[in-house]
Amino acid sequence: MKNKGFTSEKLNFVLAFCAVLISAASFYATYLQAEAADKQVKAMTLPLLQYGTGNYKEEDREDIIYFTINNAGVVPALIKRLRFKYKGE
């Protein structure tokens, strides 16, 4: 006569299956966290160019048009091309 109830073999199978599911979920969560950390590190190590203009220089007390570009990022910024246009030129 075969036992149709909840046997120890079925219990072992259910426990093993749950362990595999929990392991897979843990692996996926770790992967997502590592990917987010990688994106954060890349974002924090980018150059950050800040652009400014003015028409009066305080230090020299003179009317002059000036432009500034500052790198506020962590790594050096490589500027390959810079173009200023005034009245189409």
PDB file of N, CA, C and O in Angstrom:
ATOM      1  N   MET A   1       0.834  -1.171   0.000  1.00  0.00           N
ATOM      2  CA  MET A   1       0.000   0.000   0.000  1.00  0.00           C
ATOM      3  C   MET A   1       0.890   1.251   0.000  1.00  0.00           C
ATOM      4  O   MET A   1       1.817   1.376   0.801  1.00  0.00           O
ATOM      5  N   LYS A   2       0.582   2.165  -0.918  1.00  0.00           N
ATOM      6  CA  LYS A   2       1.389   3.371  -1.083  1.00  0.00           C
ATOM      7  C   LYS A   2       0.793   4.507  -0.254  1.00  0.00           C
ATOM      8  O   LYS A   2      -0.422   4.705  -0.225  1.00  0.00           O
ATOM      9  N   ASN A   3       1.679   5.249   0.421  1.00  0.00           N
ATOM     10  CA  ASN A   3       1.249   6.359   1.265  1.00  0.00           C
ATOM     11  C   ASN A   3       0.997   7.576   0.381  1.00  0.00           C
ATOM     12  O   ASN A   3       1.895   8.007  -0.342  1.00  0.00           O
ATOM     13  N   LYS A   4      -0.220   8.140   0.429  1.00  0.00           N
ATOM     14  CA  LYS A   4      -0.584   9.276  -0.412  1.00  0.00           C
ATOM     15  C   LYS A   4      -0.456  10.608   0.334  1.00  0.00           C
ATOM     16  O   LYS A   4      -0.738  11.659  -0.241  1.00  0.00           O
ATOM     17  N   GLY A   5      -0.046  10.581   1.570  1.00  0.00           N
ATOM     18  CA  GLY A   5       0.061  11.794   2.373  1.00  0.00           C
ATOM     19  C   GLY A   5       1.352  12.549   2.111  1.00  0.00           C
ATOM     20  O   GLY A   5       2.018  12.359   1.094  1.00  0.00           O
ATOM     21  N   PHE A   6       1.675  13.392   3.043  1.00  0.00           N
ATOM     22  CA  PHE A   6       2.863  14.230   2.949  1.00  0.00           C
ATOM     23  C   PHE A   6       4.040  13.446   3.504  1.00  0.00           C
ATOM     24  O   PHE A   6       4.198  13.342   4.720  1.00  0.00           O
ATOM     25  N   THR A   7       4.856  12.902   2.636  1.00  0.00           N
ATOM     26  CA  THR A   7       5.972  12.055   3.060  1.00  0.00           C
ATOM     27  C   THR A   7       7.228  12.894   3.256  1.00  0.00           C
ATOM     28  O   THR A   7       7.267  14.071   2.896  1.00  0.00           O
ATOM     29  N   SER A   8       8.242  12.277   3.827  1.00  0.00           N
ATOM     30  CA  SER A   8       9.502  12.981   4.045  1.00  0.00           C
ATOM     31  C   SER A   8      10.196  13.287   2.716  1.00  0.00           C
ATOM     32  O   SER A   8      10.924  14.275   2.618  1.00  0.00           O
ATOM     33  N   GLU A   9       9.981  12.460   1.699  1.00  0.00           N
ATOM     34  CA  GLU A   9      10.562  12.745   0.376  1.00  0.00           C
ATOM     35  C   GLU A   9       9.949  14.005  -0.223  1.00  0.00           C
ATOM     36  O   GLU A   9      10.654  14.836  -0.794  1.00  0.00           O
ATOM     37  N   LYS A  10       8.632  14.140  -0.089  1.00  0.00           N
ATOM     38  CA  LYS A  10       7.957  15.335  -0.606  1.00  0.00           C
ATOM     39  C   LYS A  10       8.395  16.568   0.181  1.00  0.00           C
ATOM     40  O   LYS A  10       8.593  17.637  -0.396  1.00  0.00           O
ATOM     41  N   LEU A  11       8.545  16.422   1.493  1.00  0.00           N
ATOM     42  CA  LEU A  11       8.994  17.533   2.317  1.00  0.00           C
ATOM     43  C   LEU A  11      10.405  17.954   1.925  1.00  0.00           C
ATOM     44  O   LEU A  11      10.681  19.150   1.834  1.00  0.00           O
ATOM     45  N   ASN A  12      11.291  17.015   1.695  1.00  0.00           N
ATOM     46  CA  ASN A  12      12.650  17.318   1.261  1.00  0.00           C
ATOM     47  C   ASN A  12      12.653  18.035  -0.083  1.00  0.00           C
ATOM     48  O   ASN A  12      13.411  18.982  -0.288  1.00  0.00           O
ATOM     49  N   PHE A  13      11.791  17.572  -1.004  1.00  0.00           N
ATOM     50  CA  PHE A  13      11.707  18.210  -2.318  1.00  0.00           C
ATOM     51  C   PHE A  13      11.224  19.656  -2.193  1.00  0.00           C
ATOM     52  O   PHE A  13      11.785  20.552  -2.824  1.00  0.00           O
ATOM     53  N   VAL A  14      10.189  19.886  -1.383  1.00  0.00           N
ATOM     54  CA  VAL A  14       9.650  21.236  -1.204  1.00  0.00           C
ATOM     55  C   VAL A  14      10.700  22.146  -0.564  1.00  0.00           C
ATOM     56  O   VAL A  14      10.872  23.288  -0.989  1.00  0.00           O
ATOM     57  N   LEU A  15      11.396  21.647   0.448  1.00  0.00           N
ATOM     58  CA  LEU A  15      12.447  22.444   1.087  1.00  0.00           C
ATOM     59  C   LEU A  15      13.591  22.760   0.128  1.00  0.00           C
ATOM     60  O   LEU A  15      14.102  23.880   0.122  1.00  0.00           O
ATOM     61  N   ALA A  16      13.990  21.799  -0.667  1.00  0.00           N
ATOM     62  CA  ALA A  16      15.061  22.020  -1.635  1.00  0.00           C
ATOM     63  C   ALA A  16      14.629  23.031  -2.696  1.00  0.00           C
ATOM     64  O   ALA A  16      15.409  23.897  -3.091  1.00  0.00           O
ATOM     65  N   PHE A  17      13.398  22.917  -3.149  1.00  0.00           N
ATOM     66  CA  PHE A  17      12.879  23.840  -4.158  1.00  0.00           C
ATOM     67  C   PHE A  17      12.827  25.264  -3.597  1.00  0.00           C
ATOM     68  O   PHE A  17      13.191  26.217  -4.285  1.00  0.00           O
ATOM     69  N   CYS A  18      12.373  25.408  -2.342  1.00  0.00           N
ATOM     70  CA  CYS A  18      12.335  26.732  -1.700  1.00  0.00           C
ATOM     71  C   CYS A  18      13.740  27.306  -1.544  1.00  0.00           C
ATOM     72  O   CYS A  18      13.945  28.506  -1.732  1.00  0.00           O
ATOM     73  N   ALA A  19      14.703  26.461  -1.203  1.00  0.00           N
ATOM     74  CA  ALA A  19      16.082  26.925  -1.056  1.00  0.00           C
ATOM     75  C   ALA A  19      16.632  27.430  -2.388  1.00  0.00           C
ATOM     76  O   ALA A  19      17.334  28.441  -2.423  1.00  0.00           O
ATOM     77  N   VAL A  20      16.322  26.740  -3.475  1.00  0.00           N
ATOM     78  CA  VAL A  20      16.766  27.173  -4.797  1.00  0.00           C
ATOM     79  C   VAL A  20      16.125  28.510  -5.166  1.00  0.00           C
ATOM     80  O   VAL A  20      16.797  29.393  -5.697  1.00  0.00           O
ATOM     81  N   LEU A  21      14.825  28.663  -4.887  1.00  0.00           N
ATOM     82  CA  LEU A  21      14.146  29.933  -5.175  1.00  0.00           C
ATOM     83  C   LEU A  21      14.734  31.086  -4.364  1.00  0.00           C
ATOM     84  O   LEU A  21      14.956  32.172  -4.898  1.00  0.00           O
ATOM     85  N   ILE A  22      14.983  30.853  -3.088  1.00  0.00           N
ATOM     86  CA  ILE A  22      15.562  31.893  -2.234  1.00  0.00           C
ATOM     87  C   ILE A  22      16.965  32.246  -2.703  1.00  0.00           C
ATOM     88  O   ILE A  22      17.338  33.420  -2.694  1.00  0.00           O
ATOM     89  N   SER A  23      17.741  31.268  -3.108  1.00  0.00           N
ATOM     90  CA  SER A  23      19.085  31.531  -3.617  1.00  0.00           C
ATOM     91  C   SER A  23      19.041  32.347  -4.900  1.00  0.00           C
ATOM     92  O   SER A  23      19.834  33.273  -5.076  1.00  0.00           O
ATOM     93  N   ALA A  24      18.124  32.013  -5.792  1.00  0.00           N
ATOM     94  CA  ALA A  24      17.998  32.758  -7.044  1.00  0.00           C
ATOM     95  C   ALA A  24      17.573  34.199  -6.773  1.00  0.00           C
ATOM     96  O   ALA A  24      18.090  35.124  -7.399  1.00  0.00           O
ATOM     97  N   ALA A  25      16.635  34.395  -5.847  1.00  0.00           N
ATOM     98  CA  ALA A  25      16.195  35.752  -5.507  1.00  0.00           C
ATOM     99  C   ALA A  25      17.332  36.542  -4.871  1.00  0.00           C
ATOM    100  O   ALA A  25      17.495  37.730  -5.149  1.00  0.00           O
ATOM    101  N   SER A  26      18.108  35.896  -4.029  1.00  0.00           N
ATOM    102  CA  SER A  26      19.247  36.555  -3.391  1.00  0.00           C
ATOM    103  C   SER A  26      20.302  36.943  -4.423  1.00  0.00           C
ATOM    104  O   SER A  26      20.870  38.033  -4.351  1.00  0.00           O
ATOM    105  N   PHE A  27      20.563  36.069  -5.368  1.00  0.00           N
ATOM    106  CA  PHE A  27      21.517  36.373  -6.435  1.00  0.00           C
ATOM    107  C   PHE A  27      21.044  37.561  -7.259  1.00  0.00           C
ATOM    108  O   PHE A  27      21.840  38.440  -7.588  1.00  0.00           O
ATOM    109  N   TYR A  28      19.753  37.601  -7.598  1.00  0.00           N
ATOM    110  CA  TYR A  28      19.206  38.688  -8.404  1.00  0.00           C
ATOM    111  C   TYR A  28      19.289  40.015  -7.643  1.00  0.00           C
ATOM    112  O   TYR A  28      19.636  41.041  -8.229  1.00  0.00           O
ATOM    113  N   ALA A  29      18.974  40.003  -6.351  1.00  0.00           N
ATOM    114  CA  ALA A  29      19.048  41.225  -5.546  1.00  0.00           C
ATOM    115  C   ALA A  29      20.492  41.718  -5.450  1.00  0.00           C
ATOM    116  O   ALA A  29      20.741  42.921  -5.524  1.00  0.00           O
ATOM    117  N   THR A  30      21.429  40.809  -5.289  1.00  0.00           N
ATOM    118  CA  THR A  30      22.847  41.183  -5.230  1.00  0.00           C
ATOM    119  C   THR A  30      23.304  41.769  -6.560  1.00  0.00           C
ATOM    120  O   THR A  30      24.061  42.740  -6.587  1.00  0.00           O
ATOM    121  N   TYR A  31      22.847  41.181  -7.660  1.00  0.00           N
ATOM    122  CA  TYR A  31      23.192  41.688  -8.997  1.00  0.00           C
ATOM    123  C   TYR A  31      22.661  43.111  -9.175  1.00  0.00           C
ATOM    124  O   TYR A  31      23.384  43.978  -9.664  1.00  0.00           O
ATOM    125  N   LEU A  32      21.410  43.363  -8.787  1.00  0.00           N
ATOM    126  CA  LEU A  32      20.834  44.703  -8.931  1.00  0.00           C
ATOM    127  C   LEU A  32      21.579  45.726  -8.076  1.00  0.00           C
ATOM    128  O   LEU A  32      21.803  46.856  -8.511  1.00  0.00           O
ATOM    129  N   GLN A  33      21.962  45.336  -6.870  1.00  0.00           N
ATOM    130  CA  GLN A  33      22.676  46.248  -5.985  1.00  0.00           C
ATOM    131  C   GLN A  33      24.061  46.553  -6.535  1.00  0.00           C
ATOM    132  O   GLN A  33      24.512  47.696  -6.472  1.00  0.00           O
ATOM    133  N   ALA A  34      24.737  45.553  -7.072  1.00  0.00           N
ATOM    134  CA  ALA A  34      26.070  45.762  -7.642  1.00  0.00           C
ATOM    135  C   ALA A  34      25.992  46.649  -8.886  1.00  0.00           C
ATOM    136  O   ALA A  34      26.857  47.500  -9.098  1.00  0.00           O
ATOM    137  N   GLU A  35      24.980  46.456  -9.690  1.00  0.00           N
ATOM    138  CA  GLU A  35      24.809  47.288 -10.889  1.00  0.00           C
ATOM    139  C   GLU A  35      24.537  48.740 -10.508  1.00  0.00           C
ATOM    140  O   GLU A  35      25.070  49.656 -11.136  1.00  0.00           O
ATOM    141  N   ALA A  36      23.712  48.955  -9.483  1.00  0.00           N
ATOM    142  CA  ALA A  36      23.426  50.317  -9.022  1.00  0.00           C
ATOM    143  C   ALA A  36      24.680  50.968  -8.464  1.00  0.00           C
ATOM    144  O   ALA A  36      24.917  52.152  -8.705  1.00  0.00           O
ATOM    145  N   ALA A  37      25.485  50.222  -7.724  1.00  0.00           N
ATOM    146  CA  ALA A  37      26.729  50.759  -7.180  1.00  0.00           C
ATOM    147  C   ALA A  37      27.700  51.120  -8.298  1.00  0.00           C
ATOM    148  O   ALA A  37      28.396  52.132  -8.216  1.00  0.00           O
ATOM    149  N   ASP A  38      27.751  50.294  -9.343  1.00  0.00           N
ATOM    150  CA  ASP A  38      28.631  50.577 -10.475  1.00  0.00           C
ATOM    151  C   ASP A  38      28.211  51.862 -11.187  1.00  0.00           C
ATOM    152  O   ASP A  38      29.058  52.677 -11.554  1.00  0.00           O
ATOM    153  N   LYS A  39      26.907  52.040 -11.379  1.00  0.00           N
ATOM    154  CA  LYS A  39      26.413  53.266 -12.012  1.00  0.00           C
ATOM    155  C   LYS A  39      26.728  54.494 -11.159  1.00  0.00           C
ATOM    156  O   LYS A  39      27.064  55.553 -11.689  1.00  0.00           O
ATOM    157  N   GLN A  40      26.620  54.350  -9.848  1.00  0.00           N
ATOM    158  CA  GLN A  40      26.902  55.460  -8.954  1.00  0.00           C
ATOM    159  C   GLN A  40      28.381  55.839  -9.001  1.00  0.00           C
ATOM    160  O   GLN A  40      28.718  57.023  -9.000  1.00  0.00           O
ATOM    161  N   VAL A  41      29.250  54.854  -9.042  1.00  0.00           N
ATOM    162  CA  VAL A  41      30.686  55.128  -9.115  1.00  0.00           C
ATOM    163  C   VAL A  41      31.025  55.826 -10.429  1.00  0.00           C
ATOM    164  O   VAL A  41      31.816  56.769 -10.449  1.00  0.00           O
ATOM    165  N   LYS A  42      30.424  55.361 -11.528  1.00  0.00           N
ATOM    166  CA  LYS A  42      30.676  56.009 -12.816  1.00  0.00           C
ATOM    167  C   LYS A  42      30.170  57.442 -12.830  1.00  0.00           C
ATOM    168  O   LYS A  42      30.827  58.325 -13.381  1.00  0.00           O
ATOM    169  N   ALA A  43      29.013  57.684 -12.232  1.00  0.00           N
ATOM    170  CA  ALA A  43      28.456  59.035 -12.207  1.00  0.00           C
ATOM    171  C   ALA A  43      29.290  59.972 -11.346  1.00  0.00           C
ATOM    172  O   ALA A  43      29.390  61.161 -11.649  1.00  0.00           O
ATOM    173  N   MET A  44      29.886  59.462 -10.288  1.00  0.00           N
ATOM    174  CA  MET A  44      30.670  60.301  -9.393  1.00  0.00           C
ATOM    175  C   MET A  44      32.071  60.579  -9.928  1.00  0.00           C
ATOM    176  O   MET A  44      32.767  61.445  -9.398  1.00  0.00           O
ATOM    177  N   THR A  45      32.494  59.870 -10.956  1.00  0.00           N
ATOM    178  CA  THR A  45      33.846  60.072 -11.484  1.00  0.00           C
ATOM    179  C   THR A  45      33.830  60.673 -12.887  1.00  0.00           C
ATOM    180  O   THR A  45      34.780  60.497 -13.649  1.00  0.00           O
ATOM    181  N   LEU A  46      32.772  61.370 -13.223  1.00  0.00           N
ATOM    182  CA  LEU A  46      32.690  62.049 -14.512  1.00  0.00           C
ATOM    183  C   LEU A  46      33.124  63.499 -14.365  1.00  0.00           C
ATOM    184  O   LEU A  46      32.966  64.087 -13.294  1.00  0.00           O
ATOM    185  N   PRO A  47      33.674  64.087 -15.436  1.00  0.00           N
ATOM    186  CA  PRO A  47      33.947  65.521 -15.377  1.00  0.00           C
ATOM    187  C   PRO A  47      32.629  66.294 -15.377  1.00  0.00           C
ATOM    188  O   PRO A  47      31.646  65.859 -15.977  1.00  0.00           O
ATOM    189  N   LEU A  48      32.618  67.414 -14.716  1.00  0.00           N
ATOM    190  CA  LEU A  48      31.416  68.247 -14.638  1.00  0.00           C
ATOM    191  C   LEU A  48      31.811  69.665 -15.012  1.00  0.00           C
ATOM    192  O   LEU A  48      32.391  70.392 -14.206  1.00  0.00           O
ATOM    193  N   LEU A  49      31.493  70.051 -16.241  1.00  0.00           N
ATOM    194  CA  LEU A  49      31.855  71.385 -16.725  1.00  0.00           C
ATOM    195  C   LEU A  49      30.773  72.385 -16.328  1.00  0.00           C
ATOM    196  O   LEU A  49      29.582  72.144 -16.521  1.00  0.00           O
ATOM    197  N   GLN A  50      31.212  73.508 -15.771  1.00  0.00           N
ATOM    198  CA  GLN A  50      30.302  74.594 -15.421  1.00  0.00           C
ATOM    199  C   GLN A  50      30.675  75.813 -16.255  1.00  0.00           C
ATOM    200  O   GLN A  50      31.845  76.181 -16.358  1.00  0.00           O
ATOM    201  N   TYR A  51      29.664  76.426 -16.843  1.00  0.00           N
ATOM    202  CA  TYR A  51      29.858  77.541 -17.767  1.00  0.00           C
ATOM    203  C   TYR A  51      29.295  78.811 -17.131  1.00  0.00           C
ATOM    204  O   TYR A  51      28.223  78.794 -16.525  1.00  0.00           O
ATOM    205  N   GLY A  52      30.026  79.901 -17.278  1.00  0.00           N
ATOM    206  CA  GLY A  52      29.539  81.166 -16.752  1.00  0.00           C
ATOM    207  C   GLY A  52      29.938  82.328 -17.647  1.00  0.00           C
ATOM    208  O   GLY A  52      30.897  82.240 -18.414  1.00  0.00           O
ATOM    209  N   THR A  53      29.195  83.407 -17.538  1.00  0.00           N
ATOM    210  CA  THR A  53      29.493  84.619 -18.308  1.00  0.00           C
ATOM    211  C   THR A  53      29.342  85.823 -17.392  1.00  0.00           C
ATOM    212  O   THR A  53      28.782  85.729 -16.300  1.00  0.00           O
ATOM    213  N   GLY A  54      29.848  86.942 -17.854  1.00  0.00           N
ATOM    214  CA  GLY A  54      29.687  88.185 -17.114  1.00  0.00           C
ATOM    215  C   GLY A  54      30.047  89.368 -17.986  1.00  0.00           C
ATOM    216  O   GLY A  54      30.585  89.215 -19.082  1.00  0.00           O
ATOM    217  N   ASN A  55      29.738  90.556 -17.477  1.00  0.00           N
ATOM    218  CA  ASN A  55      30.075  91.753 -18.243  1.00  0.00           C
ATOM    219  C   ASN A  55      30.757  92.822 -17.394  1.00  0.00           C
ATOM    220  O   ASN A  55      30.904  93.965 -17.827  1.00  0.00           O
ATOM    221  N   TYR A  56      31.174  92.447 -16.179  1.00  0.00           N
ATOM    222  CA  TYR A  56      31.915  93.379 -15.336  1.00  0.00           C
ATOM    223  C   TYR A  56      32.873  92.570 -14.469  1.00  0.00           C
ATOM    224  O   TYR A  56      32.470  91.621 -13.797  1.00  0.00           O
ATOM    225  N   LYS A  57      34.125  92.953 -14.494  1.00  0.00           N
ATOM    226  CA  LYS A  57      35.136  92.256 -13.710  1.00  0.00           C
ATOM    227  C   LYS A  57      35.386  93.036 -12.425  1.00  0.00           C
ATOM    228  O   LYS A  57      35.890  94.159 -12.460  1.00  0.00           O
ATOM    229  N   GLU A  58      35.033  92.436 -11.292  1.00  0.00           N
ATOM    230  CA  GLU A  58      35.187  93.097  -9.994  1.00  0.00           C
ATOM    231  C   GLU A  58      36.641  93.404  -9.672  1.00  0.00           C
ATOM    232  O   GLU A  58      36.965  94.483  -9.177  1.00  0.00           O
ATOM    233  N   GLU A  59      37.522  92.432  -9.961  1.00  0.00           N
ATOM    234  CA  GLU A  59      38.929  92.595  -9.589  1.00  0.00           C
ATOM    235  C   GLU A  59      39.552  93.808 -10.265  1.00  0.00           C
ATOM    236  O   GLU A  59      40.295  94.557  -9.630  1.00  0.00           O
ATOM    237  N   ASP A  60      39.257  94.009 -11.550  1.00  0.00           N
ATOM    238  CA  ASP A  60      39.852  95.103 -12.323  1.00  0.00           C
ATOM    239  C   ASP A  60      38.955  96.335 -12.386  1.00  0.00           C
ATOM    240  O   ASP A  60      39.377  97.394 -12.851  1.00  0.00           O
ATOM    241  N   ARG A  61      37.731  96.194 -11.922  1.00  0.00           N
ATOM    242  CA  ARG A  61      36.731  97.276 -11.964  1.00  0.00           C
ATOM    243  C   ARG A  61      36.592  97.854 -13.363  1.00  0.00           C
ATOM    244  O   ARG A  61      36.699  99.061 -13.577  1.00  0.00           O
ATOM    245  N   GLU A  62      36.353  96.956 -14.303  1.00  0.00           N
ATOM    246  CA  GLU A  62      36.189  97.407 -15.684  1.00  0.00           C
ATOM    247  C   GLU A  62      35.063  96.628 -16.352  1.00  0.00           C
ATOM    248  O   GLU A  62      34.766  95.486 -16.000  1.00  0.00           O
ATOM    249  N   ASP A  63      34.451  97.290 -17.326  1.00  0.00           N
ATOM    250  CA  ASP A  63      33.408  96.636 -18.118  1.00  0.00           C
ATOM    251  C   ASP A  63      34.077  95.762 -19.167  1.00  0.00           C
ATOM    252  O   ASP A  63      34.779  96.257 -20.049  1.00  0.00           O
ATOM    253  N   ILE A  64      33.860  94.492 -19.064  1.00  0.00           N
ATOM    254  CA  ILE A  64      34.454  93.549 -20.008  1.00  0.00           C
ATOM    255  C   ILE A  64      33.565  92.310 -20.064  1.00  0.00           C
ATOM    256  O   ILE A  64      33.063  91.836 -19.045  1.00  0.00           O
ATOM    257  N   ILE A  65      33.387  91.809 -21.255  1.00  0.00           N
ATOM    258  CA  ILE A  65      32.617  90.572 -21.411  1.00  0.00           C
ATOM    259  C   ILE A  65      33.574  89.402 -21.237  1.00  0.00           C
ATOM    260  O   ILE A  65      34.623  89.339 -21.879  1.00  0.00           O
ATOM    261  N   TYR A  66      33.200  88.482 -20.364  1.00  0.00           N
ATOM    262  CA  TYR A  66      34.077  87.325 -20.153  1.00  0.00           C
ATOM    263  C   TYR A  66      33.253  86.042 -20.047  1.00  0.00           C
ATOM    264  O   TYR A  66      32.072  86.052 -19.699  1.00  0.00           O
ATOM    265  N   PHE A  67      33.918  84.958 -20.358  1.00  0.00           N
ATOM    266  CA  PHE A  67      33.335  83.612 -20.301  1.00  0.00           C
ATOM    267  C   PHE A  67      34.238  82.741 -19.439  1.00  0.00           C
ATOM    268  O   PHE A  67      35.463  82.850 -19.505  1.00  0.00           O
ATOM    269  N   THR A  68      33.642  81.893 -18.643  1.00  0.00           N
ATOM    270  CA  THR A  68      34.431  80.963 -17.838  1.00  0.00           C
ATOM    271  C   THR A  68      33.919  79.546 -18.015  1.00  0.00           C
ATOM    272  O   THR A  68      32.717  79.317 -18.152  1.00  0.00           O
ATOM    273  N   ILE A  69      34.822  78.622 -18.011  1.00  0.00           N
ATOM    274  CA  ILE A  69      34.491  77.198 -18.003  1.00  0.00           C
ATOM    275  C   ILE A  69      35.325  76.565 -16.893  1.00  0.00           C
ATOM    276  O   ILE A  69      36.554  76.633 -16.921  1.00  0.00           O
ATOM    277  N   ASN A  70      34.669  75.958 -15.930  1.00  0.00           N
ATOM    278  CA  ASN A  70      35.351  75.313 -14.812  1.00  0.00           C
ATOM    279  C   ASN A  70      34.987  73.833 -14.769  1.00  0.00           C
ATOM    280  O   ASN A  70      33.854  73.451 -15.061  1.00  0.00           O
ATOM    281  N   ASN A  71      35.943  73.025 -14.408  1.00  0.00           N
ATOM    282  CA  ASN A  71      35.696  71.603 -14.209  1.00  0.00           C
ATOM    283  C   ASN A  71      35.457  71.376 -12.718  1.00  0.00           C
ATOM    284  O   ASN A  71      36.386  71.456 -11.914  1.00  0.00           O
ATOM    285  N   ALA A  72      34.215  71.095 -12.359  1.00  0.00           N
ATOM    286  CA  ALA A  72      33.873  70.838 -10.962  1.00  0.00           C
ATOM    287  C   ALA A  72      33.798  69.342 -10.679  1.00  0.00           C
ATOM    288  O   ALA A  72      33.395  68.933  -9.590  1.00  0.00           O
ATOM    289  N   GLY A  73      34.182  68.534 -11.648  1.00  0.00           N
ATOM    290  CA  GLY A  73      34.158  67.083 -11.466  1.00  0.00           C
ATOM    291  C   GLY A  73      35.426  66.575 -10.821  1.00  0.00           C
ATOM    292  O   GLY A  73      36.314  67.346 -10.457  1.00  0.00           O
ATOM    293  N   VAL A  74      35.494  65.266 -10.687  1.00  0.00           N
ATOM    294  CA  VAL A  74      36.621  64.634 -10.019  1.00  0.00           C
ATOM    295  C   VAL A  74      37.766  64.359 -10.985  1.00  0.00           C
ATOM    296  O   VAL A  74      38.933  64.507 -10.624  1.00  0.00           O
ATOM    297  N   VAL A  75      37.441  63.964 -12.197  1.00  0.00           N
ATOM    298  CA  VAL A  75      38.474  63.602 -13.171  1.00  0.00           C
ATOM    299  C   VAL A  75      38.671  64.748 -14.160  1.00  0.00           C
ATOM    300  O   VAL A  75      37.799  65.607 -14.290  1.00  0.00           O
ATOM    301  N   PRO A  76      39.814  64.770 -14.861  1.00  0.00           N
ATOM    302  CA  PRO A  76      40.061  65.824 -15.847  1.00  0.00           C
ATOM    303  C   PRO A  76      39.049  65.778 -16.994  1.00  0.00           C
ATOM    304  O   PRO A  76      38.605  64.707 -17.407  1.00  0.00           O
ATOM    305  N   ALA A  77      38.704  66.937 -17.487  1.00  0.00           N
ATOM    306  CA  ALA A  77      37.802  67.046 -18.625  1.00  0.00           C
ATOM    307  C   ALA A  77      38.626  67.369 -19.867  1.00  0.00           C
ATOM    308  O   ALA A  77      39.477  68.258 -19.841  1.00  0.00           O
ATOM    309  N   LEU A  78      38.377  66.660 -20.928  1.00  0.00           N
ATOM    310  CA  LEU A  78      39.063  66.916 -22.192  1.00  0.00           C
ATOM    311  C   LEU A  78      38.090  67.633 -23.114  1.00  0.00           C
ATOM    312  O   LEU A  78      37.074  67.068 -23.518  1.00  0.00           O
ATOM    313  N   ILE A  79      38.406  68.880 -23.445  1.00  0.00           N
ATOM    314  CA  ILE A  79      37.563  69.661 -24.342  1.00  0.00           C
ATOM    315  C   ILE A  79      38.198  69.582 -25.716  1.00  0.00           C
ATOM    316  O   ILE A  79      39.311  70.067 -25.919  1.00  0.00           O
ATOM    317  N   LYS A  80      37.494  68.974 -26.661  1.00  0.00           N
ATOM    318  CA  LYS A  80      38.049  68.800 -27.997  1.00  0.00           C
ATOM    319  C   LYS A  80      37.785  70.004 -28.889  1.00  0.00           C
ATOM    320  O   LYS A  80      38.604  70.329 -29.749  1.00  0.00           O
ATOM    321  N   ARG A  81      36.650  70.669 -28.694  1.00  0.00           N
ATOM    322  CA  ARG A  81      36.318  71.793 -29.560  1.00  0.00           C
ATOM    323  C   ARG A  81      35.467  72.781 -28.772  1.00  0.00           C
ATOM    324  O   ARG A  81      34.606  72.396 -27.980  1.00  0.00           O
ATOM    325  N   LEU A  82      35.726  74.053 -29.005  1.00  0.00           N
ATOM    326  CA  LEU A  82      34.972  75.116 -28.367  1.00  0.00           C
ATOM    327  C   LEU A  82      34.751  76.210 -29.404  1.00  0.00           C
ATOM    328  O   LEU A  82      35.698  76.670 -30.042  1.00  0.00           O
ATOM    329  N   ARG A  83      33.505  76.622 -29.566  1.00  0.00           N
ATOM    330  CA  ARG A  83      33.193  77.630 -30.584  1.00  0.00           C
ATOM    331  C   ARG A  83      32.329  78.726 -29.959  1.00  0.00           C
ATOM    332  O   ARG A  83      31.331  78.442 -29.298  1.00  0.00           O
ATOM    333  N   PHE A  84      32.724  79.971 -30.175  1.00  0.00           N
ATOM    334  CA  PHE A  84      31.943  81.111 -29.758  1.00  0.00           C
ATOM    335  C   PHE A  84      31.394  81.790 -31.002  1.00  0.00           C
ATOM    336  O   PHE A  84      32.126  82.001 -31.969  1.00  0.00           O
ATOM    337  N   LYS A  85      30.127  82.130 -30.985  1.00  0.00           N
ATOM    338  CA  LYS A  85      29.518  82.866 -32.095  1.00  0.00           C
ATOM    339  C   LYS A  85      28.946  84.163 -31.569  1.00  0.00           C
ATOM    340  O   LYS A  85      28.317  84.202 -30.512  1.00  0.00           O
ATOM    341  N   TYR A  86      29.175  85.226 -32.324  1.00  0.00           N
ATOM    342  CA  TYR A  86      28.603  86.516 -32.004  1.00  0.00           C
ATOM    343  C   TYR A  86      28.068  87.118 -33.274  1.00  0.00           C
ATOM    344  O   TYR A  86      28.821  87.363 -34.217  1.00  0.00           O
ATOM    345  N   LYS A  87      26.775  87.357 -33.310  1.00  0.00           N
ATOM    346  CA  LYS A  87      26.076  87.895 -34.481  1.00  0.00           C
ATOM    347  C   LYS A  87      26.383  87.079 -35.735  1.00  0.00           C
ATOM    348  O   LYS A  87      26.667  87.627 -36.800  1.00  0.00           O
ATOM    349  N   GLY A  88      26.319  85.765 -35.581  1.00  0.00           N
ATOM    350  CA  GLY A  88      26.513  84.879 -36.718  1.00  0.00           C
ATOM    351  C   GLY A  88      27.962  84.605 -37.082  1.00  0.00           C
ATOM    352  O   GLY A  88      28.224  83.837 -38.008  1.00  0.00           O
ATOM    353  N   GLU A  89      28.883  85.194 -36.398  1.00  0.00           N
ATOM    354  CA  GLU A  89      30.305  84.972 -36.719  1.00  0.00           C
ATOM    355  C   GLU A  89      30.989  84.273 -35.576  1.00  0.00           C
ATOM    356  O   GLU A  89      32.187  83.997 -35.649  1.00  0.00           O
TER     357      GLU A  89
END
